[in-house]
Amino acid sequence: MELVPLKNGKWLTVRAAEPGDAAAFMAFSRLVGGETDNLMLDSRGFFGTVEEKAEYLSAALADRRYCIMLATIEGEMVGFFSIAPMGDGKLRGNAGFGIAVRKSCWRLGIGAILTVIAIDYAKEAGYHKICLDVRADNERAIRLYKRFGFAQCGLRREQLFINGEYYDEMMMELML
């Protein structure tokens, strides 16, 4: 668990997600998914049941290749990130990275804090690189990722269908 001071004078707590967090985590995914069109989530949040998410969180805790961290302010969930293997065999050493921060907490530095923790974890876990996908017009997120060394490695044209329109999706990677 880490305590980090924020720009607003409050403290951010970052800790590993546990099976008991499954219901709150599912609810949070619906909340953040409904706040912005920039996430791969939408207002339906994560798929599956609370029980399935609890099993997933339990398995992730037991496997060093996975890292799912929750960020809270005064006990309220405000963000999360995940690092997960992209596969075995030829994909061994590649991690997928996902992150979300509640809209009311944007511009507090939470995204940067979580990104630093994720990169540090991936290095300690022995990953070779971290990969992520981001909506190509999400300039704020792209600036954040570039600040930490991520570089564009591809573009999927008209990959995302949002509110009746197609958007490009940028693929980014960070060599560790």
N, C-alpha and C positions, 0 to 999 in steps of 0.2 A: 504494500500500500504506500502511496506517495501523497503528500500534502504539498500543494503548490500555490503560492500567492497569485491572485489575479489582478488585473488592472483596476477592478472596481473595489479593491480592498478585501474581498472575500477570499476564502480558501477553496481550492479545488481538490477533492479527494479522488484519486485514481486507484482502482483496485480490480483484481481479477473477478470476472463474473462467475457466480456459483449457481448450482441448480436451483436454489431457492429464489434466485433473481428472475427466473424464467417468465413469470406472469408480468412483472414490471418491465422486463426487457421487451416482451412482445407488445405491451401497451405503448412503450416509448417508440418502438419502430413504427407503429401506426401514427403516432403524433408527429414525429419528424418527417415521415413519408408524406404526410398531408400538408406540411408547412412549405415545402419547396419542390419544384420540379427538377432540381439539380441532382437528387439522389436516385439511385437505382430502385429504391423503395418508393412505394406510393402509399396512399392512406390505408391500404390493406395490410401494410407492414410485412413482417416475416411470414412466410407460409408455414403451415403446420400447426400443431396444437401446443399448448403450454407444456404438456407432458413430454412431447417430442423435443421441445427446446430445452427442457430440463435435462433430458438424456444427452443431448448434444453438448450442453455446457459441462456436464459431468465428464463426458468423454474428452472434451477439450482440456479440462483441468488435468487429466491423467496423461495427456500426450504433449510432450515438450515442444512439438512442432507448431502447436496452436497457442494463440494468445488472444483472449477476448477480455478487454478491459472496459470497465464502466467508469464514467466520470460523474461525480455528484457535487452539488453545492448545497450545504446544509441539509444533506440527506435526500435532495431531489435530483433525479437523474437528468443530466444535461448533455451527455454525449457518450460515445463509445468508439472503440476501434477494434478491428480484428486483423490478425495475421494468421494465415492458414496456408498449408502446403497446396501448391497447384497440381500436385500429382507425384507419383513415384517414377522410377525408371528414368527415362530421358528428361523428365521435368523435375527430378530431384534437385533440390537447392533453390527452387523458385517459390517465392511466397506471394500470395495475393493479399492486398491491403484494402480494407474498407474502413471508412470513418464517417461519422455523422455528429453534428452538434445542433442542439436545439436553437431555433432561430432567435429567440429572445436573448441568447448568450453569444451570438456572433459578435465579433470585434473585441472579445475579452482575451484573446490569445489562446483559447482552449484548443483550437485546431492545431496550432503550432506545438503546444505542450504534448498533445496526444501523438502527433507525428514523430516528435523526438523520442518519446517512450517506445513507439512502435519500431522505429529504426534501430534503437539500442537493443530491443528484444530480438529482432531478426538477426542482428549481428551475433548476439550471444547464442542464439539457437543454431548458428552455423549456416544460415542461408547465404546463397551466392548473390541473389538479387531480389528486389521487391517490385511487383507489378501492380498497376492499378488502372482503372478505366474512369474517365471523367467526361462529362458533357463538354464538348469542344468549345462552347461559348461561355463556360463557367470560369470567367477570368480570375475571380478571387481565389478559387480553389487551385487553378493552374499556377498562379503566382506563389501560393503557399508551397505547393509541391516543388516548384523550381527552386525556391529559396533553400530547400533541403537537398537539392541535387538531383531530383527526378528530371528526366528528359523525355521528350516525346519520342516514341518509337513506332508509332503507327496511327492511322486514322481510319475509322470505319464510317464511311459516308452513309448518311441517312439511316443510322443504326437504331435510333431511339424514336418512338412514336409517342408524342406527348401533346395532348389537347388538340388532336387533329392535324399536327404537323410533324415532319421528320426533322431530326437533329443529328448532327455528326457526333461521334464518340471518339475521344482521343485516348490512345493507349500510352501509358508512361511507365518508365522503369527507373530504378535506382540500383546501380551496381554497388555491392557492399564491399 
